[in-house]
Amino acid sequence: MPKRVIDDEALWTSSKLGRVKPVRFRPEYANLLPLALGNGVFEANPQSIWARVYACNRPDILPKHVEAILAEYERVKLLFRWQEPDGRQWGYWVGIEKPGRLPAPS
């Protein structure tokens, strides 16, 4: 997984993120963005995400909350999701290809 630097000012002033409801879902973007591989894609299975990101330190977040967060990000067009024929769900962070959001080419 590539290392990412999250631009806090861009995050805090994002108009798309500002449309996310409820407000408590907004900061989760910073927790979930690092899931993406180098091309901005990640496996968007709520149970897997919960296990990797929330299980050990956020007992208030359950897999059903992860699904709701992903659905809300998809609604405001921060996230694009699809399902492969094998049943695996994938997500793509819309706009991640903008300069500074992916690691520099090696």
ABEGO torsion letter per residue (X at the ends): XBBBBBBAAAAAABAAAAABOBAAAAAAAAAAAAABBAAGBBBABAAAAAAAAAAAABAABBAAAAAAAAAAAAAAGABBBBBBAAGBBBBBBBGAABBGABBBBX
